[in-house]
Amino acid sequence: ELIAKQIDEEGVMLHEVTRENGKMGIWYSHFALQPTFIAAEILYENKVDIYSLEHGKKLCSAFAKAAKWTRSPKDFPYLK
């Protein structure tokens, strides 16, 4: 339910990227994604593959977006 509400179709966690006028947006995105990915990995190790489901694909999209901004913070569009 949270994945559906917190990650948009572009893989952006809109509630996280705008925190502190975007200054901490990348950090908050990673902070929100980490426990979700840990849970997904535990499920995957127990033969439950959520990555192939709609919400799992959204989760991967959010990770890819956050990783891109981490590699190239100048591309982070939410910093005011």
Secondary structure, 3 states (H helix, E strand, C coil): CHHHHHCCCCCCCHHHHCHHHHCCHHHHHHHHHHHHHHHHHHHHHCCCCCCCCHHHHHHHHHHHHHHHHHHCHHHCCCCC
